[in-house]
Amino acid sequence: MIGGVIFGESRRMKDRVDALSAFNHVQDDVVGETLARVARFRHKRLEVEALSLLISYYFDAYRSTIEEIGSWSSQDVDGIRKQILLGFEAAKKRRGEDV
């Protein structure tokens, strides 16, 4: 049901982002797969929300997806994307990795 709202192109963006935010409360393999799929959208608000949730809850399982999607060019890194990159770096630090 949530996926129908998130992937519904005819839905308002606010409704789609709000539906995606519901995944803050449910974590399982299907949710991780859905977030990885949404993160590949070229809708900035959906992309960054999905990446934020992936970094927070599914870092190890979706690390390559996070790295691939989060490798924005310098002209694409605005304030919110910078926060995503900082979150990614912080997650790596928590795991004792060099950044």
N, C-alpha and C positions, 0 to 999 in steps of 0.2 A: 504494500500500500504506500509506504513512504517512497519507495523507488518510483512509483507512478507519478508522484508529485515532483520528485527531483528531476526525472527524465522527461517530464511533460513540457515540451517546448512552448505550448500555448499558455502555460501557467505564468503568473507574475514572478519575477525574479525574487522578490521578497518571500513569497510562499516556498519557492524552491530552496532558498538558503535556510529558511526556518525549518523545513523538513530535514535538510541535511544536518542541522544542529541537533536534531533528535538523536542522532547517532552518538552524541556525548553520553547517552544513557544506556546504550546497548553495544556490546563489543562481542563479535564472533567472526568466523571466517567469511560468511556472506557479507557482513558489513564491511570488512576490510576489502573484499573484492569490489564492492560497490563504490567505496571511497576511491580506490585506485582508478576505477573507470571514470568517475566524476572528475578526478584531478586532471585527467587528460582533456577535459572540455576546454574550449577556448573562451569560456565565460569566466572572467577574472574572479568574480565574487564566489562562484562555485569552486573554482580551481583552488583558491587560497584557503577556503574553509575545509575542503577535502584534504589538502596537504597538511593543514594544521592538525586535523584529527589523525591522519596517518602518522605524523611525527609523534603525536602524543600517545597513541594507543597501539600502533602497528609498526613501529620503527624497524624492528628486526625483520619482520616478514616482508615488508615493502620498501626496504632501503633502496634497492636499485631503481624502483619507480620514483621514489622521492628525489633521488639524485638526478635522474633523467629529467623529470619535470621541473625541478628546482634549479636547473642550469640555464637560467634566463640570461639573455644578453644584458649588458650594462644599461641600455636604454629602456629595458623592460622592468628594471628594479626600481619600483616606486616605494613609498613608505610601507605599505602593507606587505609587499613581497619581501622587502628588507626584513621585516619582522619574522616572516616565515624562514628566511635564510638564517637569521639569528637563532631561531628555535631549533633548526636543524643542527647548527654548530653546537648549541647547548646540549642537545641530545647526544651528540658524538662525545662531548667532553664528559658527560655523565658515565659514559661507557669506557672512559680512559683512553680515548683515541686522540691522536694528534689532529689538530684542525688547521 
